[in-house]
Amino acid sequence: MDFRETNEKVLKHLCTCSYCRKLLYTYREAACKECLRTKSGQEFPCDKVSASDIFDYVVPYGIDPANDQYTKFHKSFTSHAATCPNCLAKMQQLHKTIYSIVERPNSDIVTVYHIDESAKAEARSESDDIYAGFPIRVETVNREGEVNKGRSASTIALGAALKQKVSVKKLKPLLKIAAVAAVILIGITLFLSIPTARAVTISQIYKAIEKVKNVHISRLVPDRTEEPIQERWVSRTLNIYMIKSGKQLILSDIPNVVRKIKQLDTTVTDTEPLTNDDLMDIEKKMRGSLGLTPFSDISEVPPDSEWSRVTDGGLEGVSEGIEVYDLTWVEEKQIGFVVFRKWRFFVDLETNLPQKTEFYEKAPVDSEYTLTSIIVVEYLSSSEILAFIKDAGFNQPRFTPAAKGARD
């Protein structure tokens, strides 16, 4: 947080580069945990610290450390905040709030912030207009609508608008802070109240998977896509879980409480009883997201993860009616060491079900993600599951309705 140790170019890059923002966020999170462990910085009146006090340290866009007239005010605060878990946590929360708006998936609602350079900041009036007294006008239009370009202002990034286009000479520090707060407030309101039009959410995918009855899941690795390294057949209607790995096929028949094991290069089938622990383990695998998502339940998705639609024209093999989305998050292996992870979904727009998923990861020193595994999904009927079991040489299991917790 010592701006004297950096320059304007670096600070601007930190605001516009998602990779570097993640590094900063992760570093600050580790620092916060260390401060909590040592309980440092607690003597400062942290309840008095507001979002406007920490804004420049979250969005340092347009700050020129060499010519910053507010340098003398920074040191007293940053000497405390750098070791205070409360202030660091407030920075993390503001970071997530602002950049969740900036990086939200595209929708049909366009919000335009007009910054009028010719206007002068005035004292707040009694007007109901949230922007009364500030050189800010907000316009919301549909994507198909016409954005009003006749006004003497530009549509620019939030941070740039407030820190570059509106000069310090025209906005006194307190009015500048109030203008920032006003824009953030309207942004948060729009973010929370306007649904993303025609975009699939991660919640919709989880809900769709919960309703799946019968499915065949193949796992592949990038250099061997012609043959799966593992296959699973799950039937929630028949209470059947079957897995093929290598040359072995294992059928877990819950109604008959048995496991049947078959070596694919022989005709011999071994049968053994399922223990209570076996049943609990199998039923757990048959619930939740079936391994089609990186987290078995949506409640486990990290709060700082990012969900975005992929519109890169270079994507190959994407059929009509399929949209591609990325869930990205940072996993901390130990303090100071993290791994960046990405789970890519190829989603059927009619069902919200993934037809394929890809898992990527990279270290902080890497510039590109590396694809590590692929999952291909087929949604089947009960009769198709039974047909495969018969073709594999197993006797057809006795049908028993699924337990209440596994029903659709």
C-alpha positions as CSV (number, residue, x, y, z in Angstrom):
1,M,0.0,0.0,0.0
2,D,3.0,2.3,-0.2
3,F,2.4,4.0,-3.5
4,R,5.9,5.7,-3.3
5,E,7.4,2.3,-4.1
6,T,5.6,2.0,-7.4
7,N,4.4,4.2,-10.3
8,E,1.2,5.2,-12.2
9,K,1.7,2.6,-14.9
10,V,1.9,-0.3,-12.5
11,L,-1.1,0.9,-10.5
12,K,-3.2,1.3,-13.7
13,H,-2.2,-2.2,-14.8
14,L,-3.2,-3.6,-11.5
15,C,-6.8,-2.3,-12.1
16,T,-7.1,-3.7,-15.6
17,C,-5.4,-7.1,-15.4
18,S,-7.5,-9.8,-13.9
19,Y,-4.5,-12.1,-13.4
20,C,-2.6,-9.5,-11.3
21,R,-5.8,-8.6,-9.4
22,K,-6.1,-12.3,-8.3
23,L,-2.5,-12.3,-7.2
24,L,-3.1,-9.2,-5.1
25,Y,-6.3,-10.6,-3.7
26,T,-4.7,-13.9,-2.7
27,Y,-1.7,-12.1,-1.2
28,R,-4.0,-9.8,0.8
29,E,-6.1,-12.8,2.0
30,A,-2.9,-14.5,3.3
31,A,-1.8,-11.3,5.0
32,C,-5.2,-11.0,6.6
33,K,-5.0,-14.6,8.0
34,E,-1.5,-13.9,9.3
35,C,-2.7,-10.7,11.0
36,L,-5.6,-12.6,12.6
37,R,-3.1,-15.2,13.9
38,T,-0.9,-12.5,15.4
39,K,-3.8,-10.2,16.4
40,S,-1.9,-7.1,15.2
41,G,-3.3,-3.7,14.4
42,Q,-6.2,-3.9,16.8
43,E,-5.6,-0.6,18.6
44,F,-6.8,1.5,15.6
45,P,-10.6,2.5,15.5
46,C,-11.4,0.3,12.5
47,D,-15.1,0.9,12.8
48,K,-14.4,4.4,11.6
49,V,-12.8,3.2,8.3
50,S,-15.2,3.5,5.4
51,A,-15.2,2.3,1.8
52,S,-14.1,5.8,0.7
53,D,-11.0,5.6,2.9
54,I,-9.8,2.4,1.3
55,F,-11.0,2.9,-2.3
56,D,-7.7,4.1,-3.6
57,Y,-6.0,1.0,-2.3
58,V,-8.5,-1.3,-4.1
59,V,-8.8,0.7,-7.3
60,P,-5.6,2.8,-7.6
61,Y,-6.5,3.8,-11.2
62,G,-5.1,7.2,-12.2
63,I,-2.9,7.8,-9.1
64,D,0.5,9.2,-9.9
65,P,2.6,8.5,-6.8
66,A,5.3,11.0,-8.0
67,N,2.7,13.9,-8.0
68,D,0.1,12.8,-5.5
69,Q,-1.0,15.7,-3.4
70,Y,-2.6,13.4,-0.8
71,T,0.6,11.4,-0.1
72,K,1.0,13.0,3.4
73,F,-2.4,11.7,4.4
74,H,-1.8,8.1,3.2
75,K,1.0,7.1,5.5
76,S,-0.9,7.3,8.8
77,F,-3.6,5.0,7.5
78,T,-1.5,2.5,5.6
79,S,0.9,2.0,8.4
80,H,-2.0,0.6,10.3
81,A,-4.0,-1.0,7.5
82,A,-1.2,-3.2,6.2
83,T,-1.3,-5.2,9.4
84,C,-4.9,-4.9,10.4
85,P,-7.2,-7.9,9.6
86,N,-10.3,-5.7,9.9
87,C,-9.2,-3.2,7.3
88,L,-7.7,-5.8,5.0
89,A,-11.0,-7.7,5.2
90,K,-12.9,-4.5,4.2
91,M,-10.5,-4.1,1.2
92,Q,-11.3,-7.7,0.2
93,Q,-15.0,-7.1,0.4
94,L,-14.8,-3.9,-1.6
95,H,-12.6,-5.6,-4.2
96,K,-15.1,-8.4,-4.7
97,T,-18.0,-5.9,-4.9
98,I,-16.4,-3.7,-7.5
99,Y,-14.9,-6.4,-9.7
100,S,-17.9,-8.7,-9.6
101,I,-19.7,-5.8,-11.4
102,V,-16.9,-5.2,-13.8
103,E,-16.5,-8.8,-14.7
104,R,-20.1,-9.9,-14.7
105,P,-21.4,-11.9,-17.7
106,N,-22.8,-9.9,-20.6
107,S,-26.5,-9.1,-20.3
108,D,-29.0,-7.1,-22.3
109,I,-28.9,-4.2,-19.9
110,V,-26.3,-1.5,-20.7
111,T,-25.4,1.0,-18.0
112,V,-23.7,4.2,-19.2
113,Y,-22.0,6.6,-16.8
114,H,-21.7,10.1,-18.4
115,I,-18.9,12.2,-16.9
116,D,-19.4,15.8,-17.9
117,E,-16.0,17.6,-17.8
118,S,-17.6,21.0,-18.2
119,A,-19.8,20.6,-15.1
120,K,-18.8,21.9,-11.7
121,A,-19.3,20.0,-8.5
122,E,-21.8,21.7,-6.3
123,A,-23.1,21.1,-2.8
124,R,-25.7,18.4,-2.4
125,S,-29.3,19.7,-2.9
126,E,-32.5,18.4,-1.5
127,S,-33.2,16.7,-4.8
128,D,-34.1,13.0,-4.8
129,D,-31.5,12.4,-7.6
130,I,-28.7,10.4,-6.2
131,Y,-26.3,12.3,-8.4
132,A,-27.5,15.8,-7.5
133,G,-24.6,18.1,-7.3
134,F,-22.2,15.9,-9.2
135,P,-21.1,15.9,-12.8
136,I,-22.4,12.4,-13.3
137,R,-25.4,11.2,-15.3
138,V,-26.5,7.5,-15.5
139,E,-28.4,6.0,-18.4
140,T,-29.7,2.4,-18.7
141,V,-30.7,1.0,-22.0
142,N,-31.4,-2.3,-23.7
143,R,-28.7,-3.7,-25.8
144,E,-30.8,-3.2,-28.9
145,G,-31.6,0.4,-27.9
146,E,-29.7,3.6,-28.9
147,V,-27.2,4.9,-26.4
148,N,-27.4,8.6,-26.2
149,K,-24.1,9.8,-27.7
150,G,-25.2,13.4,-28.1
151,R,-24.2,14.4,-24.6
152,S,-20.8,16.1,-24.1
153,A,-19.3,13.1,-22.3
154,S,-17.6,9.8,-22.9
155,T,-18.5,6.3,-21.7
156,I,-15.5,5.1,-19.9
157,A,-14.4,2.7,-17.2
158,L,-15.7,3.3,-13.7
159,G,-12.2,3.9,-12.1
160,A,-11.0,6.0,-15.0
161,A,-14.1,8.1,-15.1
162,L,-13.9,9.1,-11.5
163,K,-10.1,9.5,-11.2
164,Q,-9.1,10.8,-14.7
165,K,-12.0,12.5,-16.4
166,V,-13.2,14.4,-13.4
167,S,-10.1,16.2,-12.3
168,V,-9.2,17.0,-8.7
169,K,-9.5,20.7,-9.5
170,K,-13.2,20.3,-10.4
171,L,-14.0,17.9,-7.6
172,K,-12.8,18.5,-4.1
173,P,-11.7,15.4,-2.2
174,L,-14.9,14.9,-0.2
175,L,-17.1,15.4,-3.3
176,K,-14.9,13.1,-5.3
177,I,-15.4,10.4,-2.6
178,A,-19.1,11.0,-2.6
179,A,-19.3,10.7,-6.4
180,V,-17.4,7.4,-6.2
181,A,-19.8,6.1,-3.5
182,A,-22.8,7.2,-5.7
183,V,-21.5,5.3,-8.7
184,I,-20.7,2.2,-6.6
185,L,-24.2,2.3,-5.0
186,I,-26.0,2.4,-8.4
187,G,-23.7,-0.3,-9.7
188,I,-24.4,-2.6,-6.8
189,T,-28.2,-1.9,-7.1
190,L,-28.1,-2.9,-10.8
191,F,-25.9,-5.9,-10.0
192,L,-28.3,-7.3,-7.4
193,S,-31.6,-6.5,-9.0
194,I,-31.2,-7.1,-12.8
195,P,-30.8,-10.7,-13.8
196,T,-28.3,-11.6,-16.5
197,A,-30.5,-12.0,-19.6
198,R,-30.2,-15.3,-21.5
199,A,-27.2,-16.4,-19.5
200,V,-27.0,-19.7,-17.7
201,T,-26.0,-19.4,-14.0
202,I,-23.9,-21.9,-12.0
203,S,-27.0,-22.3,-9.7
204,Q,-29.1,-23.4,-12.7
205,I,-26.5,-26.0,-13.6
206,Y,-26.5,-27.5,-10.1
207,K,-30.3,-27.6,-10.0
208,A,-30.4,-29.3,-13.4
209,I,-27.9,-32.0,-12.4
210,E,-30.0,-32.7,-9.3
211,K,-32.8,-33.8,-11.6
212,V,-30.8,-36.1,-13.7
213,K,-32.1,-39.7,-13.6
214,N,-29.6,-41.8,-15.7
215,V,-26.2,-40.7,-17.0
216,H,-23.0,-42.1,-18.6
217,I,-19.9,-40.1,-17.7
218,S,-16.6,-40.5,-19.5
219,R,-13.3,-39.0,-18.2
220,L,-10.5,-38.4,-20.7
221,V,-7.0,-36.9,-20.6
222,P,-5.9,-34.4,-23.3
223,D,-3.3,-36.6,-25.0
224,R,-5.6,-39.7,-25.1
225,T,-9.1,-38.5,-26.1
226,E,-9.8,-41.5,-28.2
227,E,-10.4,-43.8,-25.2
228,P,-11.7,-42.8,-21.7
229,I,-9.5,-43.5,-18.7
230,Q,-12.7,-44.0,-16.6
231,E,-16.4,-44.4,-17.3
232,R,-19.3,-44.3,-14.9
233,W,-23.0,-45.2,-15.3
234,V,-25.3,-43.8,-12.7
235,S,-29.0,-44.6,-12.4
236,R,-30.9,-42.9,-9.7
237,T,-34.1,-44.6,-10.7
238,L,-32.6,-48.1,-10.5
239,N,-30.2,-47.4,-7.7
240,I,-27.3,-48.6,-9.8
241,Y,-23.7,-47.4,-9.8
242,M,-21.3,-48.9,-12.3
243,I,-17.7,-47.9,-13.0
244,K,-15.2,-49.0,-15.6
245,S,-11.5,-48.4,-14.9
246,G,-8.8,-50.1,-17.0
247,K,-9.8,-53.7,-17.7
248,Q,-12.2,-53.9,-14.7
249,L,-15.9,-53.3,-14.5
250,I,-17.6,-52.9,-11.1
251,L,-21.4,-52.9,-10.7
252,S,-22.8,-51.8,-7.3
253,D,-26.3,-53.0,-7.1
254,I,-27.9,-51.2,-4.1
255,P,-31.3,-53.0,-4.1
256,N,-29.6,-56.4,-3.9
257,V,-26.8,-55.0,-1.6
258,V,-24.1,-56.6,-3.7
259,R,-21.0,-55.6,-5.7
260,K,-20.2,-57.5,-8.9
261,I,-16.7,-57.4,-10.3
262,K,-15.8,-58.4,-13.8
263,Q,-12.5,-58.5,-15.6
264,L,-13.2,-57.6,-19.1
265,D,-10.7,-60.1,-20.6
266,T,-12.5,-63.0,-18.9
267,T,-16.1,-64.3,-18.4
268,V,-15.7,-64.7,-14.6
269,T,-17.7,-62.4,-12.3
270,D,-17.0,-62.1,-8.6
271,T,-19.8,-61.1,-6.2
272,E,-19.4,-59.7,-2.8
273,P,-21.8,-58.1,-0.3
274,L,-21.9,-54.3,0.2
275,T,-21.1,-53.1,3.7
276,N,-22.9,-50.2,5.3
277,D,-19.8,-48.0,4.6
278,D,-19.9,-49.1,1.0
279,L,-23.6,-48.1,0.7
280,M,-23.0,-44.8,2.3
281,D,-20.0,-44.1,0.0
282,I,-22.0,-45.1,-3.2
283,E,-25.1,-43.1,-2.2
284,K,-22.9,-40.1,-1.6
285,K,-21.4,-40.4,-5.1
286,M,-24.9,-40.7,-6.6
287,R,-26.1,-37.5,-4.9
288,G,-25.0,-34.0,-5.6
289,S,-23.4,-33.0,-8.8
290,L,-22.1,-36.4,-9.8
291,G,-18.6,-35.1,-10.3
292,L,-19.8,-32.9,-13.2
293,T,-18.8,-29.8,-11.2
294,P,-15.6,-29.1,-9.2
295,F,-17.6,-28.8,-6.0
296,S,-20.2,-31.4,-4.9
297,D,-22.6,-28.7,-3.6
298,I,-23.1,-25.1,-4.7
299,S,-22.5,-23.9,-1.1
300,E,-18.9,-25.1,-1.5
301,V,-18.1,-22.8,-4.4
302,P,-15.6,-20.2,-3.2
303,P,-17.3,-16.8,-2.6
304,D,-14.5,-15.1,-4.6
305,S,-14.8,-17.4,-7.6
306,E,-15.7,-15.9,-11.0
307,W,-18.4,-17.1,-13.4
308,S,-18.2,-15.8,-17.0
309,R,-19.4,-16.7,-20.4
310,V,-16.8,-17.6,-23.0
311,T,-17.4,-16.0,-26.4
312,D,-14.0,-16.6,-28.0
313,G,-14.6,-17.4,-31.6
314,G,-11.6,-19.8,-31.5
315,L,-13.5,-22.4,-29.6
316,E,-13.8,-25.7,-31.5
317,G,-16.5,-28.3,-31.6
318,V,-19.2,-26.2,-30.1
319,S,-22.6,-27.2,-31.5
320,E,-25.6,-25.0,-32.0
321,G,-27.6,-24.5,-28.8
322,I,-24.5,-24.9,-26.6
323,E,-22.9,-22.1,-24.6
324,V,-19.6,-22.2,-22.9
325,Y,-19.0,-20.8,-19.3
326,D,-15.9,-20.7,-17.1
327,L,-15.8,-21.0,-13.3
328,T,-12.4,-19.7,-12.1
329,W,-11.1,-19.6,-8.6
330,V,-7.8,-19.5,-6.6
331,E,-6.9,-22.4,-4.4
332,E,-4.4,-21.7,-1.6
333,K,-2.1,-24.7,-1.1
334,Q,-0.2,-23.0,1.8
335,I,0.4,-19.4,2.8
336,G,2.0,-17.6,-0.1
337,F,1.5,-20.4,-2.6
338,V,-1.6,-20.7,-4.7
339,V,-2.9,-22.5,-7.8
340,F,-5.3,-20.9,-10.3
341,R,-8.1,-23.3,-11.4
342,K,-10.7,-23.2,-14.1
343,W,-13.6,-25.5,-14.8
344,R,-15.2,-25.0,-18.3
345,F,-18.8,-26.0,-18.9
346,F,-20.3,-26.7,-22.4
347,V,-24.0,-26.2,-21.5
348,D,-27.2,-27.2,-23.4
349,L,-29.4,-24.1,-23.3
350,E,-32.6,-26.1,-23.3
351,T,-31.8,-28.2,-20.3
352,N,-29.0,-26.2,-18.5
353,L,-27.0,-29.5,-18.4
354,P,-23.3,-29.8,-19.2
355,Q,-22.6,-31.9,-22.2
356,K,-18.9,-31.6,-21.6
357,T,-16.5,-30.1,-19.0
358,E,-12.8,-29.3,-19.1
359,F,-10.6,-28.7,-16.1
360,Y,-7.6,-26.3,-16.3
361,E,-5.0,-25.1,-13.8
362,K,-1.9,-22.9,-13.7
363,A,0.7,-21.7,-11.3
364,P,1.2,-18.0,-10.6
365,V,4.4,-18.1,-12.8
366,D,2.5,-19.5,-15.8
367,S,1.0,-17.2,-18.4
368,E,-1.5,-19.8,-19.7
369,Y,-3.8,-22.4,-18.2
370,T,-3.1,-26.1,-18.9
371,L,-5.9,-28.5,-19.7
372,T,-5.6,-31.5,-17.4
373,S,-8.8,-33.5,-17.9
374,I,-12.0,-33.7,-19.9
375,I,-15.5,-35.1,-19.0
376,V,-18.0,-36.1,-21.7
377,V,-21.6,-36.7,-20.6
378,E,-24.5,-38.7,-22.0
379,Y,-28.0,-38.5,-20.5
380,L,-29.7,-41.9,-20.8
381,S,-32.9,-43.7,-20.0
382,S,-33.3,-46.6,-17.5
383,S,-33.7,-49.1,-20.4
384,E,-30.4,-47.9,-21.9
385,I,-28.6,-48.4,-18.6
386,L,-30.1,-52.0,-18.3
387,A,-29.1,-52.8,-21.9
388,F,-25.5,-51.9,-21.2
389,I,-25.5,-54.0,-18.0
390,K,-26.8,-57.0,-19.9
391,D,-24.2,-56.5,-22.7
392,A,-21.5,-56.4,-20.1
393,G,-22.4,-59.9,-19.0
394,F,-24.1,-59.0,-15.7
395,N,-27.6,-60.3,-14.7
396,Q,-30.3,-57.7,-14.8
397,P,-30.7,-56.3,-11.3
398,R,-34.0,-56.4,-9.5
399,F,-35.7,-53.0,-9.8
400,T,-36.3,-51.1,-6.6
401,P,-37.4,-47.5,-6.4
402,A,-34.8,-45.0,-5.5
403,A,-34.6,-43.9,-1.9
404,K,-36.3,-40.6,-1.2
405,G,-33.1,-38.6,-1.0
406,A,-32.1,-39.8,-4.5
407,R,-35.4,-39.2,-6.2
408,D,-35.8,-36.4,-8.7
